[in-house]
Amino acid sequence: MADTKTVETEAEKPPRSVRVVLLALMITMMLAMLDNMIVGTAMPTIVGELGGLEHLSWVVTAYTLATAASTPIWGKIGDMYGRKGAFMTSIVIFLIGSALSGMAQNMGELIGFRAIQGLGAGGLMVGVMAIIGDLIPPRERGKYQGMMAGVMALAMIGGPLVGGTITDNWGWRWSFYINLPLGVVSLALISAVLHLPKKRSQSRIDYLGATLLTVGITSIVLVTTWGGSEYAWSSARIMELIGIGVASLIGFVFWQTRAAEPIVPLHIFRSRNFTLMSIIGFVTGFVMFGATLFLPLYQQSVQGASATNSGLLLLPMLGAMLVTSMVAGRVTTNSGKYKIFPLVGSVAMVIGLYLLSTMDTGTSRLTSGVFMAVVGLGMGCLMQITMLVAQNSVEMKDMGVASSSTTLFRTLGSSFGVAIMGALFNNRVQDVMSERAGALGSKITEQSAQLDAASLAKLPVAAREAYQHAVSSGTHSAFLLGAVVAVTALVAAVFVKEVPLKGAGPQKDGESADDAAATQPPLVEAV
């Protein structure tokens, strides 16, 4: 009887050790999300000191490539050799990359060190979500994953502000050094209180599969990064990358059916819910990062907002996302039901993006703020529910690859979103500028369709008005495309099969988290 009461108490409120681990996970999630936001703000200062403007994009691209390529590998390593060791190793690599980036003496060094940092970052978010999957029963998991979504939203809002403050007062190198004390605190807490069963797989890591997947992902990210900017979409270099990427991924899928311990076990895609959540996650990444790119541009160029506090421009969307994700997690925990959130979230996302596509030069900040809030409501319903359902669609032994695959699909979605929406936006801006301002308009936007505030202020009145109309037209096209793509998420959400979540404990092999017995406490040793 006493044991039953203990289990019930733990189900209602995790032991102190688990709460401490959750705090460490939130710090780590903040590290993963804040870094790019902070560094983005510091980039003009970095270029001013180190030079190498022509290589500027590689500071971000190297980090993104390393993160995307390493994400599924970290998930598999955690499944094979233990979550705690893999997670702590990824934090250490991230911190080493951060320290080296802060000490960089030229742009080449900075790009290389950012790649090291990205290798570690690939394991941060995967580790956070997989450890939550280990510690927290499915029924309780939505609440905590909703908290993680809130951390993500806060990082996106506060990142530019923090980055600007650090750069102005301490120098750009502290944009990287700031990670060190936070990372050390997270490492100390995890080392002291996280106790998961140790694993030691007899199988070797699937190096061929890892190589094929890395080459495939790298090619895809480079195509979406370079296409339409560094190289024309029809150029030989882009075609070569597409060919390499497609061949590598086909080879990867073929090899995964034969590998003894595949990096991404294809059997997880036999679960309808897992496959549908991967699709929804891809679409959410596509929409979210496209919106965060073009909304500040529209508000600065058309509505005359200041670029200084660029994170605050997205407050209606990110604030709505934060609140909704917390509410969705709480409701899921209380009811054990979740299908309503992908449905409502997808509908809200489609409607919100369509509303954003109607904005023009006369749209007020209040109106655009309401439209952004609708999109944020949709994303808040989807952000962590996708991870929750994906984790509960696989066996416990595949928790890491499920978490990493879901994260990877969202990352790839963001790459495609920024590239495709960006190409559409740029083409539309250049066309409208040619129509409204003739040769002058074409000259203004021939280098870039995105003008900064200083360049915009120097334009003649007629050219400035033409540019404002061009940006409105470009955002219309980009958000309309986003709304069409978001319909895919709605269709996927309709086919989600709702399996009531239980306050489940450890699973047996061959048993999904949804089917696990609800009579044992979470898999963790209290300290």
TORBA-148179 format. One record per residue: x, y, z of N, C-alpha, C in turn. Coordinates in steps of 0.02 Angstrom, whole numbers, plus 50000, padded with zeros to 5 digits. Example, Ala and Ser with C-alpha at 12.3 -4.5 7.8 and 13.67 -1.06 7.14 Angstrom:
residues 2
506604971650390506154977550390506604983550390
506424988850354506844994750357506455000250394
This chain:
residues 527
500414994050000500005000050000500435006350000
500975006050040501425011750043501755012949976
501925007349942502245008049877501775011249827
501125009449831500625012449786500575019849797
500565021949859500535029149874501145032749847
501725029649854502345032749829502295033849754
502055028749718501995029249646501505034849628
500945035149663500445040349648500735047249660
501115048049714501415054549728501905056549674
502315051649651502805053249599502455054949533
501875051849521501505053349459501245060449460
501045062649520500775069449526501325074649526
501875073049559502415077849564503085074249563
503495075449511504135071949507504565073249568
504985068349586505435069349643505905075249631
506205077549686506625083549682507185082649631
507485076649628508035075549581507805076649509
507195074449493506935075249425506815082649411
506575086349459506445093449449507105097249438
507635095049473508295098249462508545096749392
508455090449370508655088649302508275092749251
507625093749263507215097749217507475104849212
507705107649269507995114249268508625114349224
509045109249232509645108749191509475108049117
508945104349102508735103549032508485110049004
508135114049044507895120549021508475125249006
509005124949048509595129049036509925126948970
509965120348959510285117848898509875119748837
509215119248842508785121348787508885128748771
508955132648823509085139848814509745140848777
510255136948795510895137448760510815136148686
510455130748670510375128748600510005133948560
509495137048590509085141848553509375148848552
509705150848606509955157648612510545159048565
510955153948554511595155148522511535158748455
511145156048409511095159248344510775166148348
510295167048394509965173548402510465178848426
510885176948474511375181648501511905183148449
512165177848417512705178748368512475182848308
511845181848287511585185648231511615193148242
511465195248303511495202348320512215204948321
512675200548339513375202748344513755202548278
513455199748225513815198648163514115204948132
513755210648130514075216648101514715218648137
514715218048203515315219648243515875214648229
515695208248223516195203048209516535204348142
516145205948091516425207348025516865213448027
516655218548067517055224648072517745223348100
517815218348145518455216948177518855211748139
518525206348116518885200848085518925201548009
518505205547979518485206047907518155199847877
518285198647812518015192647780517265192947768
517025198747747516305199547735516045194447685
516455192647636516225187947584516095180947613
516365179447672516255172947703515745173247761
515405178847766514965179947823514435174447830
514125172647774513575167847777513805161047804
514465159447797514715153047820514745152547896
514735158247930514735158048004514085154748028
513545156147994512905153048010512835146247977
513045145847913512965139547875513355133847906
513975135147928514385129847958514055127048020
513775131348061513425129348122512805125148105
512415127648057511795124348037511935117448008
512425117047963512605110747932512815105547985
513255107548029513505102948080512945100648126
512505105248143511935103548187511475098448154
511275100048092510805095648056511105088748045
511745088548023512055082148007512165077748068
512305080848126512455076848186511835074948226
511285078248214510685077148255510475069748257
510375066248201510155059248205510695054648235
511325056548226511865052348254511875052648330
511775058648357511745059348430511165055248459
510585055448424510015051548449510165044148452
510505041648401510665034448399511185032648451
511685036948460512205035648511511885035248580
511405039748594511065039548658510685033048669
510355030648616509985024348621510445018448633
511035018548601511495012848605511915012748668
512165018548688512675018748741512455022448804
511855025048804511615028448864511505035848852
510945038348875510745045148861511185050248898
511345048848960511705053749001512395055248972
512775049948956513455051048930513445054748864
512975052948819512935056248754512755063548762
512285064948807512065071848817512615076148846
512955073648897513495077548927514075078648878
514215073648836514735074448786514555079948737
513915080148716513705085348669513765092248700
513615092848764513685099348798514415101448800
514855096748816515575098248819515825100648751
515645097048698515855099048630515585105948613
514965107248631514665113848619515055119348655
515235118048717515605123048757516305124048730
516635118648708517295119348677517245123748615
516745122248573516635126348513516495133648529
516115134748583515965141648604516585145348626
517005141948667517625145148691518095146748633
518165141948587518615143048530518345148548485
517685148848475517385154048433517525160948463
517495161348529517635167748562518355169848555
518805165048543519515166648537519745167248464
519285166448416519465166648345519805173148326
520335172548285520715178348263520585180348191
520235176148154520045177848086519405174148067
519115175848010518475173047991518525165547978
519085163247951519175156047939519145152048003
519495154448054519475151048119518775150948148
518435156648144517765157148172517295152148138
517335151548073516905146848037517045139648059
517685137848065517865131148088517625129748159
517725134548203517515133648272516755133448279
516405137248236515665136948236515425129948215
515795126748170515615119948150515675115148210
516215115948250516295111848310515715113148358
515545119448366514985121348410514335118148384
514235118048318513635115148290513605107548301
514185104248299514195096948313513915095548383
514105099648431513835098848498513105100648502
512915106048467512225108448469511745103148442
511985098848395511555093648368511295088948422
511685088048476511475083548529511095086848585
511085093548587510765097048643510015096048644
509675098048589508955097648589508715090448588
509065086148551508885079048550508945076148620
509495077748654509595075148721509065077548769
508885083948765508365086648809507715082748801
507485082048738506845078848726506855071348742
507415068048727507455060848741507485059548816
507835063748854507875062748927507195064048958
506835069048934506145070048958505735063748945
505835060748885505485054648869505655048948916
506275048748941506485043648989506215044949059
506215051249079506055052849149505305053549162
504945056249114504255058249126503775053549091
503265050949126502775046549094502405050349038
502165046648988501825049948931501275054748952
500875052849001500315057049021500545063849048
501135063849081501395070049110501845073949062
502045070649008502585073448967502385079948932
501745080548912501535086548876501665092948914
501555092648980501655098649021502375101049018
502845096449023503545098349025503815100148956
503575096748905503775098648838503475105348819
502895106948846502615113648836503055118948868
503335117348927503805122048958504415123148915
504655117748882505235118448838505075122848778
504465122248752504255126648697504235133848721
504045134948783504055141648811504755144548815
505235140148833505935142348835506165144348765
505965140448715506155142048646505885148848625
505245150048642504945156448624505295162248659
505455161448723505805166748760506495168048731
506825162748709507495163548679507445167548614
506925166148575506845169648511506675177048522
506305178448575506135185448591506745189048620
507065185748669507595189148707508275188848676
508385184048629509045183148600509345189448569
508985192748523509265198848493509395204348545
508965204848595509065209948647509695208348687
509765202048707510345199948746510985200748704
510935198748640511515199348596511745206448587
511265210948577511435218048570511745220848632
511475219148691511735221648755512445219148767
512555212548756513215209648766513735212848720
513555213348656514025216148606514195223348622
513705227348640513815234448654514235235548717
514145231348767514465232548832515085228348845
515105222248820515665217748836516075215948774
515805216948715516155214948654515865208548625
515955207448560515625201848527515875195048551
516485194648577516745188148599516335185248656
516025189648695515605187248750514945184348726
514785185348662514195182048634514295174448635
514925172348633515095165248638515275163248710
515645167448744515865165748812515275165148860
514725168548846514145168248892513875161148898
514015156948848513785149948851514145145948905
514755147948921515175143848965514885143049036
514735148549072514465147549139513805143949140
513365145349091512725141849088512825134349076
513285132749030513415125849014513715122049073
514165125249109514475122049167513955120549221
513495125249232512955124049281512535118049260
512355117849196511955112349170512325105649178
512965105649161513365099449168513395097149241
513495101849286513555100049357512905097049383
512345100049366511695097649389511545090649361
511675089849296511535083349265511985077849293
512615079449302513085074649329512885072449399
512635077049439512485075649509511825071849519
511315073449481510655070849498510335066449445
510605066149384510295061949333510585054949336
510175050049351510395043149356509935038749314
510165037349254509805032849209510185026249203
509845020949188510195014549180510735014949126
511325012149141511865012349092511745007149038
511945008948978511865004348921512545003048890
512604997248860513214995748822513024991148765
512904993948707512704989848650513304985948624
513174979648604513704975548575513814977248502
513324980648472513364982448401513814988548392
514094989148333514494994948317514065000248284
514285006448290513935011948257513935010848182
513395012248150513325011548078513675017348043
514335016648033514725022048005514535023647933
514395018447893514205019647823513535023447820
513065021247862512425024747863512505031947886
512925033047937513045039847962513355044247908
513825041347869514155045147816513665046947761
513265042047738512775043347686512265048647707
512035048047770511545052847795511845059847800
512465060247824512805066747831512885070047764
513115066247714513205069047647512525071347618
512015067347628511355069047602511075075447634
511115075847701510855081747736511265087847718
511925087047715512355092747698512185095447628
512075091047581511905093147513511235096947512
510745094347549510095097647551510155104647581
510505105147637510565111647670510945116547626
511465114247592511845118647547511415120947488
511005116447461510555118347406510075123847429
509785122947488509295127947512509645134347534
510285133947553510645139947575510925143847515
511205140247467511525143547410511055145047352
510535140947344510095141747287509765148547284
509845151947228509535158547219509925164247249
510475162747286510875168147315511595167547290
511965162447314512645161547291512665159047219
512195154547203512155151647136511435151647112
511345152147046510675151647017510405144647029
509735144147036509435137647049509595132546993
509695134946932509825130546876510575129546863
511005132246906511725131846895511975124646904
512565123346875512865116646879513005114646951
513245119446992513405117847062512795115547101
512235118947092511615117047127511375110247102
511405109147036511195102747009511635097147035
512295098447041512745093347069512565091647141
512435096747180512245095647250511595091747256
511115093447214510475089747214510595082447197
511005081147146511155074347126511505070447182
511995073647213512365070347268511895068947326
511475073847342511005073147399510505067447387
510205067347329509705062247313510035055347314
510615054647281510965048147279511155045847348
511395050447390511595048647458511005046247500
510445049747495509865047947535509555041447511
509545040247445509305033847420509755028147445
510415029347442510885024347467510795023247542
510665028647578510555028147650509945023747666
509395025147633508785021147645508905013847629
509245012547572509405005647553509835002247606
510335005747631510795002747679510465001647747
509995006047765509665005247831509264998847836
509054996047779508684989647780509144983747792
509814984947789510294979547796510764980447855
510824986347881511294987747936511064984048000
511564981648038511414978148100511104982848152
511354988848156511104993848203511025000448166
510485001148126510405007048083510365013548122
510635018848092510605025548123509885027748132
509475026648081508755028148085508375021748066
508155017848115507795011748100507155013348061
507095010648001506535012547959505865009947986
505905005048031505275002448058504885007548098
505215012948122504845017948160504345021648114
504475021648049504015025048003503415020647986
503405014448011502805010448002502235012948046
502415016548098501905019648140501605025548104
500955025348094500615030748058500715037348094
500635037248160500695043448198501395046448193
501915042148195502595044748191502715048148124
502495044948070502585047748003502205054347996
501585054448022501185060648018501495066248059
501775064648117502095069748158502735072448124
503075068148087503665070448050503465075447997
502905074147963502655078747912502445085347944
502075084947999501845091048032502445095048059
502945091548086503545095048111503905098548054
503965095447996504285098547938503915104947919
503255104647916502855110447897502915115947950
502915114148014502985119148067503655122748061
504195119048048504845122248038504845126747977
504535124547923504485128347861504155135147875
503605134947911503205141047923503535145547974
503775142648030504015146748086504625150848066
505115147648034505725151348018505625156047959
505165154247914504995158947861504675165147890
504215164147938503875169847969504355174248008
504815171148046505285175148086505775178948042
505855176847979506305180447934505955186447902
505335185547879505005190747839504585195647879
504345193647937503935198347976504335204447999
504935203648029505315209648048505495213947987
505635210647931505805214447870505205218747848
504615215947850504015219647831503895225447880
503965224047944503825229247994504335234947991
504965233247976505465238447972505415242447907
505305239047852505305242347786504655245947772
504095242947790503435245647772503125249647829
503165246947890502835250247946503295254947984
503935255247965504395259947995504615258348065
504585251948084504785250048152505555250148157
505795251048218506515251148229506805244148228
507405243548201507735236948198508115235448262
508185240348306508585239448367508335233748409
507685233648421507395228348463507015223448418
507365220448371507035216248321506655210448351
506895207848408506535202348439505845204248462
505755210548484505105212848508504595213348452
504825213948389504365214348333503955208048326
504235202448349503895196048344503505194148407
503465198848454503165197348519502445194648514
502015197448471501325194648467501325187248447
501735185448399501755178448377502075173948429
502665175948454503025171648501502675171448569
502365177048589501985177048651501395172248648
501035172448593500465167948584500705160648582
501275159548550501555152848547501745150248616
502045154548656502255152748724501645150748766
501135155148767500545153848809500185147548785
500085146948720499715141248694500065134648706
500735134648699501105128448710501045126248783
501055131048829500975129348900500275126548913
499775129848885499085127548895498985120648864
499245119748803499175113248769499495107648810
500085109048838500415104048879500025102348941
499735107448973499345106349034498705102449020
498355104348966497735100848948497875093648930
498415092448893498595085648875498745081448936
499085084348985499245080849047498605079149085
498145083849088497535082749127497045078049093
497005078249028496505074248992496775067848960
497425067848945497715062148911497555062048837
497235067248812497045067648741497425073248707
497555072248642497985077148609497805078648537
497365074648505497245075548434496965082448418
496585085348464496285091848452496815097148437
497405096448466497915101748458498225101948388
498425096148359498645096548290498115099348242
497485097548255496935100048212496855107548219
496765109848281496675117048293497285120948272
497875118248288498495121748270498585122448195
498435117248158498505117648085498005122648055
497385122448079496885127148054497095134348069
497315135648131497525142348150498125144648108
498585139948094499175141748055498985143647984
498535139847953498305141347885497965148147883
497505149347931497135155647933497605161447946
498055160647995498515166048012498975167947955
499235162947920499685164347863499305167747807
498675165547796498285168947744498155176247763
498015177447827497905184347849498545188447840
499125185547856499755189147847499875190747773
499635186347729499725187547657499305193447631
498805195647671498385201247650498675207947670
499225208047707499505214347730499775218447671
499675225047675499935229447623500255235547656
500375240847618500715246647645500285250547695
499635249147696499195252747742499005248847804
499255242847812499085238647870499395241447933
498995242147985499245244948048499625239748088
500025242048136500405237348178499935233148221
499375236048242498895232248282498615226448242
498415227848180498135222648137498645217148123
499245219148105499755214048091499925210148154
499895213348213500015209948276499495204548289
498855206048273498325201148282498435195248235
498625196648173498755191348124499335186848149
499865190048175500425186248201500225181748260
499785184348302499555180548360499185174248339
498805174748284498445168848259498945163448237
499475165648201499995160848180500335157848242
500485162048291500815159648352500385154648390
499725155848390499265151148422499325144348388
499345144448321499395138148285500045134548300
500605138148298501255135048311501305132548382
501005136148429501015133948499500665127348509
500135126048470499785119648474500185113948445
500655115548400501005110348363501715108948388
502055113948415502765113548427502975107248466
502685106148525502905100548565502435094548562
501815095548540501375089848532501655085048480
501985087848428502295083448378502815078948409
503225081648453503745077648487503425072548534
502915074648570502575070248618502285064148582
501905065348529501585059848493502095055448459
502625058448431503145054548399503485049848448
503635052348508503965048248558503515042448580
502875043748583502415038648607502195033848552
502495034548493502335030048437502875024948426
503405025048468503975020548459504115016748524
504535011648518504755007948577505245012248617
505315010648680505755014448724506475014348698
506695008848668507375008348645507515012948585
506985015448553507065019948496506895027248514
506865028748579506675035448600507145040848572
507795039348570508285044148546508205045548471
508135040248431508075041248359507405044548342
506885043148382506245046448370506305053848383
506645055648438506735062748455507175066248403
507715062848382508175066048334507855066548265
507475061548245507145061848179506635067448176
506245068148230505755073648232506095080348229
506645081048267507025087348267507325088648198
507585083348166507885084048100507375086348048
506775083448050506265085448002506075092848011
506055095048073505905102148085506475106548060
507095104348070507675108148046507675108647970
507555102947937507535102947864506955107247839
506395107047875505825111347856506005118647859
506385120547910506585127647916507055129547859
507505124947839507965126447783507575127547718
507105123047705506705123747645506265129947648
505985131347707505545137247714505915143647699
506495144547730506885150647719507095151147645
507305145547615507535145747546506975147047496
506435143247501505895143847451505505150347460
505325151847522504965158147534505425164047517
506075163347532506545168747517506615169847443
506655164447404506715165147331506095168447303
505515166447326504895169447303504855176847320
505055178447382505055185447405505525189647363
506145187347354506635191147316506425192447244
506165187247212505945188147142505375193147137
504905192647184504335197247182504545204447195
505005205447243505245212247258505585215247197
506005211447165506365213947106505895215547048
505385211247039504895212546986504505219046999
504275219947060503875225947076504305232247073
504935231747096505375237547092505505239547019
505565234646975505655236146904505035239446875
504455237046896503825239846871503715247046895
503865248246959503705254746989504265259946985
504885257546983505445262346984505915261446925
505745257246877506135256546817506845254246830
507315257146791508025255146796508305256446865
508085262046897508315263646965508115258147014
507495255847006507245250547051507645244147044
507805242346981508205236246969508905237046999
509185242946993509855244147019509865243747096
509335246347127509305246447200509315239447228
508955234847196508875228147223509295222847188
509755224847145510145219847108510625216047154
510865219347207511315215947254510925211847305
510385214747331509975211347381509285214447382
508785210147389508095212547394507925214847464
508385213947512508265215847581508725221647599
508445227647603508835233647619508815234947693
509385237247721509385239047791509105246047799
509005248047862508685254547876509085260347847
509755259947852510165265447827510105266147751
510115260547715510045260747643509355263347622
508855261347659508165263347643508085270847653
508395273547705508325280747720508645285147666
509155282447631509505286347580509145286547513
508635282447505508285282147441507855288347430
507765290347367507275295647351506575293347373
506135298147387505465296547412505105291647366
505125292947301504775288647253505045281447255
505715280847259506015274247261505855270747327
505835274647382505665271647447504955269047447
504495272847419503795270547416503735264447371
504105264347316504095258447273504355252347310
504875253347350505165247747387504665245147439
504305249647472503805247547521503255243347488
503035245447429502545241447392502835234747372
503475234847353503805228647332503855223647390
504035226147449504085221847508503395219047526
502875223247523502195220947537502005215347488
502165216247425502015211247375502415204847387
503055205647406503475199847420503235195747480
503045199247533502795195647593502115192447577
501715195747535501075192647514501195185847482
501665185547435501815179347400502105174047448
502565176247491502895171547537502395168547586
501965172647616501485170147665500925166147632
500735167947572500235164047537500495157047523
501135156647503501445150047494501455146247561
501615149747615501615146547681500945143747699
500405147447683499725145047697499565138747658
499775138547595499655132647554500035126547582
500665127647602501065122147631500755119847697
500485124547737500195122847801499575118447794
499255118647737498675114247725498905106847730
499525105547711499795098747716499775096347789
499955100847836499935099047907499215097547929
498745101447903498045100347921497805093447897
497985091747835497785085147809498095079647851
498735080447869499075075447911498735074847979
498545080548008498235080548075497565076748075
497205076948020496555073548015496645065948024
497215063348001497315056148002497685053648064
497845058248112498165056048174497685051648214
497935046048237497545041548278497675043048351
497165044848388497265046748458497255040548502
497835039348533497885033948583497955037348650
497475036648696497505040248760498165039048795
498475044448818499105043948854498985041448924
499455037548949499395034749016499975037149058
499905036649123500455038249168500935032449170
501245031249113501625025049103502325025449130
502585019649149503275019049171503685015849116
504215012149134504645009249084504275004349040
504475003948978504144999448931504554993148922
504224988048898504564982048875504734982948802
505254979648779505414979948708504814977448667
504684980848613504114979048571503484982448592
503504986548644502904989848669502994997348661
502505000648631502535007848624502395011148690
502595017448696502495021048759501765021548777
501325021848727500615022348740500335016148773
500665010448760500405004048785500755001848849
501245005748872501615003548932501165003448993
501334999249040500944998649102501005004949143
500455006549178500435012849216500545011549289
500905006349306500965004449376501665005449405
502125008649366502795009549392502995016849386
503455019049431503685025949428504145027149369
504295033449352504755034849297505435031649308
505785030549253506425027149253506985031849276
507055032749340507565037249367507675035549440
508285036449462508445035349532508425042049568
508035042449620508025048649660508675049049700
508925055149708509545056049744509405059449811
